[in-house]
Structure formats: structure tokens, C-alpha cells
């Protein structure tokens, strides 16, 4: 007689859904932000795609709504403190809750430090670091009041390694990684999960417009990273992923 051991049934987090959740994605009109907006919408979330280039966000939202998903586009400059506060208040009033914040908007100035102006570094730090701080500060008390919520900050291998002609970008991304971990410590007792996603090179305009000769095989599909965002969001209650690294198999900035 063969004895069979019954295996405990484990729940597959990807069998769950984000239905009923409201997600704000900054820089959501193109590149990784667009991929994240698509994946979250496909998972049932009501996605608010925010971008300084409203036309791009609107084009994406048209695509999503025609496919039967819930999405809207808004114009948003993450450097504008008043606008950020107003958007969060508006979404809270309209939906009654904002469950997910994806701090994805980013920029760079790829020049040597002696060519980098004060205005350049201020803009990079404002978009990549100050913006996530302002939005996180705006949403955290509201999420904490409900006892749940998720903030995902899109960091970079630039927060772990360094290369030439990217001092502003490195400063912003190292800062964002530190901010994410500090925010995780404060938010976890409140029931809010904070994750820093350390992302390697992707097949997006952010890379290809600045470095058009980059071999595509060295870069990953941004949807792969968006799926990692979904994975983090669908972790069981009681579990948080403070940091996750997602790089292409042939990432050149990683050993």
C-alpha cells in the first residue's frame, strides 16, 4: 500500500485581485509607469495615471478603458507641493480611499559634474526624491487611519552602484532608497507597507532616448518590472517586502 501525504494548500497571491483598490501612479504615461498602470488595471484596480505630459497619460487611459479597465488620466507635476496635496485630497474625497501609491516619476541629466548646473541638480532631486517624499507624507496619515495601504518607490541600480556623468541621478536614487527604508520603519507599525524596487535597465524611452546604442538584449521589458510591483502588492496581509531587486539577465551595472 502506498501512503500519500496530503500537502497543505497554499494560496497563490497572483490568484488574488486588486479589485476595489485605488492606485496612483506618477510618471504613468509612458515607459515603466505605463507598464505599471496596465498591470494594475488588468488586476482590477482603479488606476489614476498621473503625468506631467497629460496627452501621454490620456492616450494610455483611452487604451485601458477601451479594454474594459478602470482608469483615468490627470496632469501632475511632482515638484508642485500644493498640486500633490490637492490630488491626494481629491482622490480621497471621491473614492473614500487611496490604497496604493507608486512613486515612479523620474528624470536625469547625463553630464559631467562640471557641466551640471544648480538648476539641473535641483530638478533631478525635486522629481526623484522630494516628489516621493511629498506624496508619501500626504498619503501616509490617511492610509494609517485605515490601517492598511502600500507605497512603492521605484529606485534603481543607481542606488547601489555608481558610474560617471550621473551624480545628480545617483544622489537622488541613493536618497530615495534610504528614504524608503526609513519610511518602512515608520509605516510598518501603522499597517502600511513600503517597498523600494531596485530596478535595472529597461526597454523604455528613459534609457533608449539617452543611450540609443544600448543593445536591447541587455535591457528588460518594463512589464517584467510591473509584474514585480504587482507581486509586492499581492503579498498576504502580515507580510511586507521592504526591498526587491529586478534586473535583466544581462544587466551591465550589476555584478
Secondary structure, DSSP 8 states (H G I E B T S, - for coil): ------------GGGS--TT-EEEEETTTSHHHHHHHHHHHHTT-EEEEEESSHHHHHHHHHHHHHTT--EEEEE--TT-HHHHHHHHHHHHHHHS---EEEE-------S-GGG--HHHHHHHHIIIIIHHHHHHHHHHHHHHHHT-EEEEEE--GGGT---TT-HHHHHHHHHHHHHHHHHHHHHHTTTEEEEEEEE--BSSHHHHTT-TTS-GGGSB-HHHHHHHHHHHHTS-TT---SEEEE--TT-SS--
